[in-house]
Amino acid sequence: METAQSVRTAFDLTGRVALVTGAGGSIGRTTAEVLAAAGATVICADVNGPAATETASGILGLGGRAESAELDVSVRGAAEALVGHIAARHGGLHVMCNIAGIMIDSTIIDLDPDEFDRILSVNLKGVVYGCQAAGKVMVAQGGGSIVNMASAAVLAPAPGIGPYAICKAGVAQLTQTMAVEVGEYGVRVNTVAPGFVPSNMTARYYTNPDGTVNEETKAAMVKPMARMTPLRRVGVTSDIAYCVLYLASDASSFVTGQLLSPNGGVSMHY
Ligand SMILES: NC(=O)c1ccc[n+]([C@@H]2O[C@H](COP(=O)([O-])OP(=O)(O)OC[C@H]3O[C@@H](n4cnc5c(N)ncnc54)[C@H](O)[C@@H]3O)[C@@H](O)[C@H]2O)c1
């Protein structure tokens, strides 16, 4: 019979080691905090080293377990070196969250080739490298959970942010293929595809030249988005982090190769 204890245990990450990329950013930081609050030791990694350190410090300040690392996911071998270091230090890696990402605004026709290379390197190759590094360790240890961050942009045409959506569609495909390849070793691979969440990334739409938030522009953007969403709101970072917790934990032990869409119901796929 399921009990309060067995349900709590299903979501409990005590004794697990988790690596979160993009942990200095909005969704990555909340995800690191949630995984740590669920008991994991979280390695907070970001190309922005001080931001990663700030996330880890916040977790440590609340009595959680965390470390930080400067990591550029687009650099070949960088994720593998970090994962190797984590596995040697902690005896394994149980959860890998590939959350680091960047955005460029461009139509397909106007897409600058260098910008295309840049976004492919971070948003697609960076996730591949992260999956490879974590996957090798997890296959060898006989289990683990990889969670990749895509976007609602993969569920519909994405005019103006096509290069970003192309990468995220690649992430969804990568997830399915890898899930089939590593399933027999007890390794699960899933994608989270968030809808709009006000964050450092989306702030470019409503930030004044002096760096302050233009609340009027923000409201003008967010309100219509909320109106066209069945749940009548945009997301908050914890909406996404709790999906990651579910996929990272034993509560989702029969779930792999899936795309989970915390988006208020704005785009449904059948
Ligand atoms: N905010 C949204 O509405 C939304 C919606 C769908 C998907 N997402 C995805 O969620 C993830 C997090 O986005 P966010 O909104 O929190 O943005 P954010 O800008 O707050 O966080 C992104 C983080 O990734 C880090 N990063 C960038 N390049 C990196 C690199 N080469 N190596 C390591 N770290 C790097 C940044 O320093 C930053 O801390 C991204 O993958 C994004 O595409 C966001």
The ligand as an ORCA input file, in Angstrom:
! r2SCAN-3c Opt
* xyz 0 1
  N      12.228     31.650    -19.946
  C      11.463     31.065    -20.842
  O      10.389     31.572    -21.200
  C      11.877     29.750    -21.431
  C      10.912     29.054    -22.173
  C      11.263     27.845    -22.737
  C      12.536     27.333    -22.543
  N      13.445     28.034    -21.828
  C      14.769     27.428    -21.673
  O      15.090     27.298    -20.299
  C      16.499     27.387    -20.116
  C      16.806     28.432    -19.076
  O      16.359     29.693    -19.550
  P      16.115     30.963    -18.605
  O      14.862     31.581    -19.061
  O      16.292     30.591    -17.194
  O      17.309     31.877    -19.113
  P      18.533     32.550    -18.336
  O      19.180     33.421    -19.329
  O      18.055     33.136    -17.054
  O      19.475     31.303    -17.990
  C      20.318     30.705    -18.931
  C      21.638     30.413    -18.249
  O      22.457     29.671    -19.159
  C      23.773     30.158    -19.005
  N      24.556     29.881    -20.206
  C      24.497     30.508    -21.413
  N      25.419     30.002    -22.249
  C      26.085     29.035    -21.559
  C      27.145     28.182    -21.873
  N      27.746     28.220    -23.077
  N      27.577     27.305    -20.928
  C      26.998     27.265    -19.717
  N      25.998     28.094    -19.333
  C      25.538     28.960    -20.257
  C      23.615     31.651    -18.780
  O      24.784     32.213    -18.200
  C      22.399     31.677    -17.877
  O      22.778     31.649    -16.508
  C      17.083     27.680    -21.497
  O      17.520     26.477    -22.104
  C      15.901     28.243    -22.252
  O      16.037     28.063    -23.635
  C      13.145     29.233    -21.268
*
